[in-house]
Amino acid sequence: MVQGGKRTSDAPAAVRSPRSWLVAMTVIGLVGGGLAISQADDPRRLIRMPLSNLGVDRGSAAIMTATLVGLGITLLALGVSLDRAFARLRSAGRLSPFAAWLIRVEFVVAGMAVAVTGLVPNRVGLPTAFHNFAGFTFPLVLMMTMVGARLALGPLGRQFDLLSAFIGLSVVVLFAVTHWVHVLPYSLMELICFVLIGAWLWLFEARLRSLLAELRPRRRPRTNVARQRRHSVRAARRASG
């Protein structure tokens, strides 16, 4: 939309901010997941079954479905909101066009996988295959996105690399000890892994902000024009006198 010769955006700045969508994703996940667990008719099913099984629970099916669809939408929006940051990084030579496109596609795939997990209940037959495939795709794609973004952007700091390695290794170990050794309830393992991956996204967004701030040109200190003029006038008078 163009008004007065200047191009203006219909979307407010908050909607275009990746941090806003991260906040929305966090709130939806915590509130929706908590409500779904509290309203479950049979919480015992969560001991050996994934959280998404609440989608077939009479007391929490609607809440769980809405939560997963909401998480999918926020992930899609998060990927779109990164366009402006990626454009600046491309212009600075820190990110290739293909890498930027691939990261956005991965966010889209992760968002669609979460939504499909909620919309397709875990029932017998073909729906179960779709449900399980989408449920495993979501965390795997997000983890691949974080690793790929690190490789595409280059060094993001030693702290980011250490925390990324810790989060990735923790998710793998938690899944292994839960799936094969049965140390933790399956739903608890999922909750911990989702929190870790969410923290990874927050960490990436914070590092991306710092990187963009480093690319921002520094402002030159303002000079007092009036003082310079008086000094020039005095110097000219002394020279003429």
Long-range contacts (C-beta under 8 A, 24 or more apart in sequence): 15-77, 15-81, 16-81, 16-84, 17-81, 18-78, 18-81, 18-82, 18-85, 18-205, 18-208, 19-205, 19-209, 20-81, 21-74, 21-77, 21-78, 21-81, 22-78, 22-201, 22-202, 22-205, 24-74, 24-77, 25-71, 25-74, 25-75, 25-78, 25-198, 25-201, 26-198, 28-67, 28-70, 28-71, 28-74, 29-67, 29-71, 29-194, 29-198, 32-63, 32-64, 32-66, 32-67, 32-70, 32-71, 33-67, 33-191, 35-60, 35-63, 35-67, 36-60, 36-63, 36-64, 36-67, 37-187, 39-63, 46-185, 46-186, 46-187, 47-185, 47-186, 47-187, 48-185, 48-186, 49-186, 49-187, 50-122, 50-135, 50-186, 50-187, 50-190, 51-187, 51-190, 51-191, 52-117, 52-118, 52-122, 52-131, 52-135, 53-122, 55-117, 55-118, 55-121, 55-122, 56-121, 56-122, 56-123, 61-121, 64-118, 65-118, 65-119, 66-118, 67-118, 68-114, 68-115, 68-117, 68-118, 68-119, 69-114, 69-115, 69-118, 69-119, 71-111, 71-114, 71-115, 71-118, 72-111, 72-112, 72-113, 72-114, 72-115, 72-116, 72-118, 73-111, 73-115, 74-111, 75-107, 75-110, 75-111, 75-114, 76-107, 76-108, 76-111, 76-112, 78-107, 78-111, 78-201, 79-103, 79-104, 79-106, 79-107, 79-108, 79-111, 80-104, 82-107, 82-208, 85-208, 85-212, 88-212, 88-215, 89-153, 89-211, 89-212, 89-215, 92-215, 94-153, 94-154, 94-211, 94-215, 95-152, 95-153, 96-152, 99-148, 99-149, 99-152, 100-152, 102-148, 102-152, 103-145, 103-148, 103-149, 103-152, 106-141, 106-142, 106-144, 106-145, 106-148, 107-145, 109-137, 109-141, 110-137, 110-138, 110-141, 110-142, 110-145, 113-137, 113-138, 113-141, 114-138, 139-171, 139-193, 139-194, 139-197, 142-197, 142-200, 142-201, 143-168, 143-171, 143-197, 143-200, 146-200, 146-201, 146-204, 149-204, 153-211, 156-207, 156-211, 157-207, 160-203, 160-204, 160-207, 163-200, 163-203, 164-200, 164-203, 167-196, 167-197, 167-199, 167-200, 170-196, 171-196, 171-197
